Amino acid sequence: MTELLQNHLGGRWVAGSGAGTALFDPVLGHELVRVDAAGLDLRAGFAFAREQGGAALRAMSYRERAALLAAVVKVLQAHRDDYYAIATANSGTVKNDSTVDIDGGIYTLSAYAKLGDGLGDRHYLLDGEPARLAKEPVFQSQHVWVPTRGLALFINAFNFPSWGLWEKAAPALLSGVPVVIKPATATAWLTQRMVRDVIDAGVLPAGALSVVCGSSAGLMDALGPLDVVSFTGSAETAALIRSHPAVTQRSVRVNIEADSVNSALLLPGEAPGSEAFDLLVKEVAREMTQKSGQKCTAIRRVFVPEALYAAAGEAVSARLAKTTVGNPRNEGVRMGALVSRAQLGAVREGVAYLQAQAETLHDGAAHPLVDADAAVACCVGPTLLGTRNAAGSDASDRVHDTEVFGPVATLVPYRDAAHALALVARGQGSLVASLYGSDAKALARTAIELAPLHGRVHVISPEVAAHHTGHGNVMPQSLHGGPGRAGGGEELGGLRALNFYHRRTAIQAGTATLAHLA
Ligand code: NAP
């Protein structure tokens, strides 16, 4: 039997009472560890987090909590090699892709440690200036942000076991709110190990950080009215969370990061081989293959002027053809595995579903696997599809509705700028769109046109070629989340992330009293 990972709840390590669910190596196929959450006293554990963890965190200032984040960073940095080994084994990712998750998480924590330090020795934040309530400024309204008295439950997706934890935990802990993390079962190992290292190092107060690995049963039931839940995952599970009585009856605040059919758009007027054209091609190929396309922000739809369809298809395909796929332990491999056989099956099904309305420009199924047994490994090459012409782009609904969570994108030709915008809008709200062009005025205008449909618009022009942070990379300085289909959530965006973990209250008082708040 493999090791059964422990949960950390109520300030102690506790094993589930069941046999556990196995986690697998998606390349070699063998069992790695097991997780189990059966029999845990979730209500008592949550009460401990709120009462012990919450009180200890709130007793500190923002600056002191920022120092806690910096201490967590040090602990994680000391164990990076272990995290890379776990990512290779459990996520099947090549080193560069593990970096996005592991170092991306550590970087985000560091960013919030710096931001928090700047908030100083305060215990709450002021929101704006006092507003007069009477004719004379003797009685006024001052809004304040105070940390919520509940806990923050994070229910996370399998694709970012490190970053997914820390991008949420950093603003929560900085706000003074204790965290309970429930990682997706398939890749829970890395999350559990990171939490274990941080707990063992003793850098956080008891109850500030808990981890529950395994079934999600009972987690939502244990939430109280002042708790918050932040969910990342599929639209189907998001619907279950939204309709849970914790949300509908107890007003638990909820943030949803769901799936998204993100776009890349080459503006009209760019020739094949122009800098903007090449930047689009490079970014599309990178987005399709990074983490084997298992990124919520990955480019799924690529919009190009109809006249450039063939050239763009050939250029992206030429890059994809060079992608070596297989065992991430082999130095020559650039793209590792999908996370599980279930995901491999879902990606194959998804490609077939899209192919009914699109032609195949580059067939991932034809890629040979390096150092990997196709009967066991969850590996598949990148596939580029295309809707052939502008009429095909209109007629196809599947490309706009379907997120295939793997190395798959579709080239969608458009007639003119208005047509391009109308096609992008058929995604019904996405996390991110990237724009490529060399006309700053047209880029700015298009960015504002796309803004209502996206949480982030990433604009790439030749002068930022060597400086931009990547279409799919989520930076702590910028908002993450999108409207509509993307879940309607908001995360990160610098200090804006703290709002979710605070309550806003209006204090109506005399000027002398308000002076004591400032
Ligand atoms: P998922 O199946 O919805 O699972 C997400 C999480 O929900 C897992 O921790 C899962 O636990 C848990 N869960 C399952 N059923 C639940 C229930 N009834 N109540 C409470 N929790 C429950 O999603 P996934 O397959 O892991 O992730 C892939 C999806 O996530 C993709 O669609 C992707 O676009 C999206 N995603 C979005 C973002 C974003 O930031 N917007 C980021 C990453 C991924 P178990 O694993 O134990 O079932």
Boltz pocket constraint, residues with backbone or C-beta under 6 A from the ligand:
constraints:
  - pocket:
      binder: B
      contacts: [[A, 155], [A, 156], [A, 157], [A, 158], [A, 159], [A, 160], [A, 182], [A, 183], [A, 184], [A, 185], [A, 186], [A, 214], [A, 215], [A, 216], [A, 232], [A, 233], [A, 234], [A, 235], [A, 236], [A, 237], [A, 238], [A, 240], [A, 241], [A, 257], [A, 258], [A, 259], [A, 260], [A, 295], [A, 296], [A, 403], [A, 405], [A, 431], [A, 481], [A, 486]]
      max_distance: 6.0
